């Protein structure tokens, strides 16, 4: 049910079951399966795979390096490369964490989350004021919003739609599972 006129509600379409998406469903199943392993085991493995994938992803690596050089001109090329490696190391971890949150729910997941500055949010909420989070886009950006929504806090977010329709459907269904309203960025 829509809470806002422009809210996006993901809808399953029959063509998501066509053979063109079978590899996507297989990948999503793999991610779901991996999310059931203990983080102490899976995260180091995912970090290694992420760093390896980051070395192969020339375009994404180049974009990240250019952005870092513009934001942090004082850092050396070596320092920027280390930051990019760390980014790729955490990318897969974040995707699998989101799957874990969707499958296991926030109760078990919340134990591993450390909120820095949560008292500031609580004070603002206590004063009946709203907050706008201005956050850099990243793979893990949805997780705090989903956890806050699961606690009953009103959340609204804009998102970028994925190119793959099945990934877009699943990702947005997971986002909505915990509450909140979501609007595609193209809707302004």
C-alpha positions, -999 to +999 in steps of 0.1 A: +000+000+000+014+034-010+019+060+018+028+088-006+016+097-040+050+093-057+061+062-037+076+033-056+062-002-049+081-030-066+059-054-085+068-090-096+065-096-133+061-130-149+090-124-173+113-123-143+111-161-145+123-163-181+156-179-189+173-146-195+171-140-157+181-175-145+217-165-138+205-136-118+182-158-097+211-182-092+234-154-081+207-142-056+204-177-043+242-178-038+241-145-020+213-157+003+232-190+010+264-171+018+245-148+041+238-178+064+275-184+072+289-167+103+303-132+095+336-142+111+341-168+084+324-152+054+336-116+057+374-123+052+366-145+022+343-119+007+369-092+013+395-113-007+370-118-035+361-082-035+397-070-037+403-094-066+371-082-084+382-046-078+414-053-097+395-067-126+369-039-126+390-013-145+362+012-151+348+012-116+384+014-102+393+043-124+361+062-114+368+057-077+404+067-081+395+099-100+368+108-074+394+103-046+420+124-064+395+152-067+383+149-030+417+142-015+444+158-036+468+156-007+468+118-006+494+099-026+484+075-054+494+046-031+471+059-004+442+063-028+448+027-042+446+014-006+412+032-001+399+018-033+410-017-024+392-013+010+361-001-009+360-032-031+368-054-001+336-042+017+313-041-013+305-078-013+303-079+025+276-051+023+255-069-003+256-101+017+248-082+049+217-068+033+206-104+023+213-115+059+192-086+073+163-095+049+164-132+057+172-132+095+156-100+104+169-070+124+169-085+159+199-108+154+216-084+130+213-053+154+237-069+179+266-064+155+258-028+146+275+001+164+257+034+161+280+064+164+261+096+172+227+079+177+221+101+208+220+131+184+192+114+164+173+106+196+175+142+208+163+155+174+134+130+175+126+139+211+122+175+199+098+163+171+122+175+144+130+158+111+165+147+099+178+145+064+208+122+060+232+133+033+253+103+027+276+092+000+262+064-022+276+031-014+266-005-012+259-004+025+239+028+025+205+010+028+214-010+060+212+018+086+179+031+070+164-003+071+174-008+107+159+025+118+127+018+099+125-016+116+126+003+149+095+021+138+112+054+128+097+071+098+120+068+069+118+080+033+146+076+007+154+081-029+172+054-048+187+047-082+171+019-101+192-010-111+197-020-148+188-056-141+150-057-135+152-087-111+179-072-090+159-040-089+128-058-078+145-079-051+166-050-038+136-027-035+114-054-020+141-059+007+142-021+013+104-020+017+103-050+040+112-029+070+090+001+064+096+035+050+088+051+017+110+049-013+110+070-045+132+066-075+157+095-079+143+102-114+110+113-098+128+142-082 
